[in-house]
Amino acid sequence: MDATEPVLVPLRAGDPRALARAISWVENGHPAARPLMAALWPTLGRAEVIGLTGAPGAGKSTLTDQLARALRKEGRKVGILAVDPTSPYTGGAILGDRIRMARASEDDGIFIRSMATRGALGGLARATQDAIDLLDAAGFDTVIVETVGVGQDEVDVVACVQTCCVVLVPGLGDGVQAIKAGIMEVADLFILNKADRDGADLVEQEVEGLKSLGPIGLDPGWDPPVKRTIASTGEGVAELITAIRAHGAWLRQGDGLARKAKARARLRLEALLAEEAARRAKAKAGDAKLEALIADIAARKLDPYAAVDELLR
């Protein structure tokens, strides 16, 4: 029997246990992960993929919960991937997102998975992209990827979604926290959350001021709007969904979706190529040679670039 069959058939039927198992396979590099993804590949690309990123404390998890519940009222199945920091004590994902999304997690039409840096052997972006595809294959209409907007891994994650929302909030010290996080360039839409707080007008003015200096976002033909929300009460969520769909419609009018798909394919191919090249080079060299090279680099007998050249010969 095909090693993927016990997971493949129930996964396509939307079974949450099969889905959870498949995501664990791609995170941990299980031998069946590759044939599973290959079997699913021709049928993928149906799900709407939304990214939410921003500084810690911006209310992304509460906002994700509200978005998911609003979409469920429309009859849509929603998958949530919470890209968590890794616990320094257990090595696993910190599950605060699941606690804050408790109401959403009680709905059978909502699937929540935390993605930990430690679990993604080939890189967090690669594992998250695979998980998006698995949710798509399981029949989820919308996939929401929530991540902290810091670090290259997270920028790579949000760069592969269809609509990326950067969440800002008044009162965190910086008017536009996204500048320091390095995520302004991936914004398709700005969400000013906790908009009932003092300073909301100032944050919006600063975003508009930055936009006036030149194009922001991955596509210079799109002007990222600023939408205000109060996630704790759900205020502004309906308008946010309308704005997300307006961006999706704009992508479909031209070649936007095709360009997004190509950018995602490039990111994915390069990540897999780097992963496979590293795996083969290490396997060919063997543990003894690797340790010898590491010792030589540490002792300043060999520079790291020369060591890589030797491994790739």
N, C-alpha and C positions, 0 to 999 in steps of 0.2 A: 504494500500500500504506500502511496505517495506520503512522504513525511508531513506535507502541508495539509493534507486532506482533513484531519480532525479539527483544524482551525479554519481552513479556507471556507468550507461549506457553511458552518454556523456563523462565521464572520459576515459573509454575504447576506445572511438572513437577519443580521443585526443583533446577534447574541452578545451581550456585554461581557460575558466571561471570555468568550473567544477573542473579542476585541482587546481586552486587557492583556490576555496572554500574548497576542500578536505584537502589541506595543512593547511588552517586555522582551520579546525576541529581538526586535530591531534595536532596542536600547543596549542589550547585552551581547549582541553579535552572535546570536544563536545560528547554527548552520542552516536551519530551515528558513531563516529570515529572507535570504536572497531569492530562493525559488518562490516564496510566498509573494513577495513584491512583484516579481516577474509575472506571476499568474494574474495578479490584479491590475497591472499597469495599463492594458488596453482599455479598461472600463473606467479609468479615473478622470477627474477634471470637472465633475458636476457640482461639487459643493462650493458655496460662497465662503471665502476665508477672510476673516477680519482680525487685525492685530491691534492690541492695546498695549502701549508701552508708556513709561514715564517714571519719575522719581518715586522712591518708597514713600508711602504716606499720602499719595495722590488720590487714593480711593479706587484704584483699578479693580480690586476684587469685588467690592460692593457694586461698582458700575457693571462689571461683567455679570454679576448675579441679576441685576435689574434688566440688562439686555437679554439675557437668556430667558428670563420669565416673560418678557414682552414678546419675544419671538415664539415662545411656546404657545402663547395665546393665539397666534396666527396658525398654529398647527405644525410648526417647523420643528424638526429634531435638531438639537443643538449639542455639539461637542465642544468641550472646554479643555484646552491644554494650558496649564499653569506652569510656566517655566520658573522653577524655584531655585533659590540658592541652596547649596548643599549643607546639611547639618554637620558641624564640626565634631559632633559626638557620635552620631550613628552612621554617617556617610550617606544617608538617604535624603530625600527632599523634605524640606520643612513644610508641613502640611497646613500652614496657617490659612492658605487660600481655601482649602476645603472647609475649614471651620467658618470662614466668613461667607462662604457660598452654601451654607447649610440648607437654606430653603430650596435652592436650585437642585441640590444633590438628592432631594427626596423625590424628584420627578423622574419617572422611568424614561422620559423623552430627552433627558439631559445626561450626558456622560462627562465626568470630570476626571482628568488625569494630571498628576503633578509630574513634571519632567525635571530630573535632577542632573546637574553637571556630572556627578560621579557616575551615574548610570549610563551616560552616552559615550560608549567607548570610541566611537568614530567622530565625536564632536556633537555638541548640543544642537547645532543648527541642522545637521544631517538627521539625527534621531527625531527631531521635532517635525521635519518635513515628512519623514516616513510616517509618523503618527498622524499627521494631517491626512495623508493618503489613505491610511487605514480607516479613519473616521469617514472619509468620503466613500470608501468601498462598503462600509457597514450601513450606508444609507442616511448619514447625517446631512441635513440640508445646509446648515451653517456651522462653521468651525471658528471658534474664538480663541486666539492665541494671546495669552496675557503674560507679559514679561517685564522685568525691571529694566529700565532703559540705560543700562551701563554695561560697557564691555563689548568687544567685537562679536562674541557669540550671540548676544542679544540683538545687535544691529543686523547680523546675518539672518537671524530668525525673522525679524519684522520685515526685512527686505524681500522676503519670499511670499508675503501675503498679498491679497488683491487690494485691500484698503487698510492702510496703516493709520491708526488714531494715536496721536501723542497726547497724553493726559497731563495737564498742568493744574496747579492749585495755588491760590493765594496764600501768602504767609509762610513759605518755606525758606525765606531768606533771599532767594533769587527770584526776580520777576519772571524770567523765562528759564526754568530749571533745565530745559532740554538743551540749552547751549552747552553747558558743561558736560552733559551726558553724551554729546555728540550724535544726537538723533534727529536734529532738525531736518537733515537731508532726506529722511525717510518718511516724513509726514505727508499724508494725503488729507488729513483733517486734524484740527486741534480741538481738544475737549477741555474746556475750562470748568473743572469740577469744583464742588463746594463753592459754587458761584454766589452763595448768599454771604460769604465772608467779606470782610473789609479787604480792599486791595484788588478785587476782581477786575475792576475797570482798568487799573494800572497794568495788570498782566495782559489784558486784551490789547491795550494800546501798544505795549512793547512788542507783542507778536505782530501786530499790523505794521509797526515801524520797521521791524526786521524784514517783513515781506516787501516793503516799499524799496528796500535796498537792492533787491534782485530776486530771481526765482528761488522758491523754497520747495523742497520735495524732489522726488526722483524724476518727475515729468514737468518740464518747464511750461507745458501747455495747460496745466491745471493750477488754479489758485486755491490753496488749502483754506477752507473756511474755518472760523472759530465758532464752536457751539458750546453754550453754557448748560451745565447740568448740576443737579443736587442729587447725588446717587443715593443718599440715605432716605430720600422721600420718593425717588423715581422721577422727579421733575426734570423735564428736558429730554428724557430718554426717547420718547416718540419722535421728537424733532431730530434727535441724533440718528435714529434708524433711517429717517427720511434722507438725511444728509449722506449717510453711508450708501444708500441706494442710488442717490444722485451721482455719486462718484462711480459706482458700478455701471450705471447707464452711460456715463461719459466714456468709460473705458470701452464699452461695447459699441459705441458709435463709430469709433475709429479702429485702430489696431492695438489699442491699449492692452487688452487681455492677452493678445499674442505676444506683445513685448514683455509683459509681466511673466508669461510662461517661459519665454526664452531666457530672461534674466534668472529665473528660478532654476531652469535646466542647467545654465552655465555654472551657477553657484553649486549646484548639486554634483555635477560632473567633476568640477575641480576639487570639491571636498572628498569625493569617493576616490578620485585619482590619487590625491595626496595620502589618503588612508591606506589604499592598497599598495602604493609604492613603498610606504614606510613599513608595512607588514612584510612585504617580500624582501626588502633589504635587511630587516632584522632577522628573518628566518634564514636567509642565505649566510649571513655573517655568523650567527650562533651566539649564544650567551657569553662565551668566553671572550670572543673578539669584541663584542659590545662593551663588556666590562673593562677590557684593556684600553679601548678607545676613550671611554669615560675617564679612566684613571689618568691617561695621558693629557686629556683636556684639562682636568683639574690641576695637574702638576705643571701646566703651561708648556708641556713638551710638544703639543699639537693644538692647532687652532680648530674650532668647531667646524669651520667651512671645509678644511682639509679632511676632517673625519667623515663628513657627509660625502665628499667626493670619493673617498675610499670605500664607503659602504655601497655607493651606487655604481661602482666599476663592474 
